Amino acid sequence: MSNVYVVRYSEIGLKSNRLRLKWERVLMRNLEVQTGGKAFKRAARIILVGGDRNRVGKVFGVKSYSPAIEVPADIERIKNAALQLWRGENSFAVRAHRVTKDFPLNSLEINREVGAFIKEHTGMRVDLENPELTIGIEIIGKRAYIFRDVLPGPGGLPSGVSGDVVVLLSPGFDSPLAAWYVMRRGVRPHFLYAGMGAEGLIKNIVGRLSEWLPFTPPLYTYNHTKVLKELLPRLRHPGDICLACKAVMYVQAERLARRVHAHAIVTGEVIGQVASQTLENMAFLDSFVRVPVLRPLVGFDKDDIMKKVRELEMYDLLAKGSTIRCPYVPRKPATKPKSYIRGVISSLPLPEPEELDWT
């Protein structure tokens, strides 16, 4: 029999009826594309039939999901299905929920009937505080879904509902995590790498991030090393290179944003992490572009970032990039913006970002 999953969302349910219905359709389509199953709407739930279990938890918009047994909404069928969940545990609890209210028994009555049946046939004791087995029951119309586990999804909004952004992507921890957080809000990312020789690693990072998406995100690059060689002789002080380098990236990101009709630029900047990431310098960098700059990690500290990267199982991959050192970093980087940098950047011959095949 095909696997069946009860899929729950949260934030989508708070929207207006028209928007909720639209986003539910997007979420169902994304579930089908990303898992290979078939999705159906059932009241305030989505039922996914078939598909890859490991992929369900990587679909943005999913709050939680449960691999379930589906039976007709009949109390005897529900009891027998619940018994199938027993794996030798010694204690249990039953948690029934009528998603629709047309079933003749209420939730407490279902709990009692199923609980008595399970206790009689297994000898398990009832433990409502800390059970070894929790039997979940959701009744939706004429169908009932019985399950052991409520597994977490990433939450957020379905991919594709919030427009396009350009993500300034670099090897390391910060910008890939920033990309994940904005992807969680339903955006479509266009990745831009300021090429400095780590293309292979960048392709792997994009590949890992794409596991959370129902489409193949594009990756663009340009020869940033060549730009820096042009830039250095034009600077009045070597310490200005980091801020000028970042300004070039912003300008290139805006060029790409206008080309692909993206609405914002995303960076992995964190307040005070390096010299170019003071509030004053961030404001200076923002002045180079006319599209919004989003910084999802701006208030994080390093421990926050490392914890989330490990949770997403990306640490080993991103740690490879964290060891790469830029050869142009000065001994004493400037911490204050210099107005002359604007004229220097405007005089540079900047190459057009080109799409890179990473698949």
C-alpha angles and dihedrals in degrees: 000000000000120000113258124202130192105216121198131194130188118185094042089062091061094062128094115281093255095049093041092055091048094050092044088058090050091049092050091049091049091049090053094047096045099041104027092234133117119255128210131182115238112177107289092348137074117221115209117197117199124343136115111313092206091057098053091075091055097060112106112231093039111117095181141336139199130206100228148183111238119211136155113280094262120129094226092051089047092052093051092047091050090053090058090065094065113112099175097286119157101217136033148174131202120222112187125183127183103212086184118032103222097097110107095231123062123228096268092049091050090050091052097046095046092040093054091048093050093047091050094050100039107025091230118151122236114249114175095178105049111002122176088217125035114193110205120200125186119181116200116177110301095348133076127203120203122191147161103213140049104200123195123246125196094260118205125101130317115273113264101026098099107051133249133310136182112233117206096219125193133166110269138062107291110058096042089052091047088052091052092052095052091043086057088061093061102263127143109232127216106193120217120191119191094223115238102148103286097101094128093056092044090054089053091050092050089048091054093047091048089064085078095053135077091217139045109262117218122242122208131187143173134190101275093168090062090049092052091052088055091045102050099066090051096057121096093214130026090225090068093067097092095053092042090048091053091047089057090053091052092050091049092047091053091049089054092043091057091047095052095034094245119165102212147013120239124206135175094231121146123195111263097355094122135001095268091054101068114121090250092053093045089055089049092051091048089058091066093067138046098212124082118271114217120202108184093178097046094119098036125108124213094264090055090052095047092048093053094043090054091046089055090048092238100115099100092050097045093044088068090062094046090067094057111104123203109235091212098061107120125224090244112027116199116256096192126065119246117213094214089068089075092063092045092054093047090054095053121105099233120195119231113254111252128206114254122209105232102161 
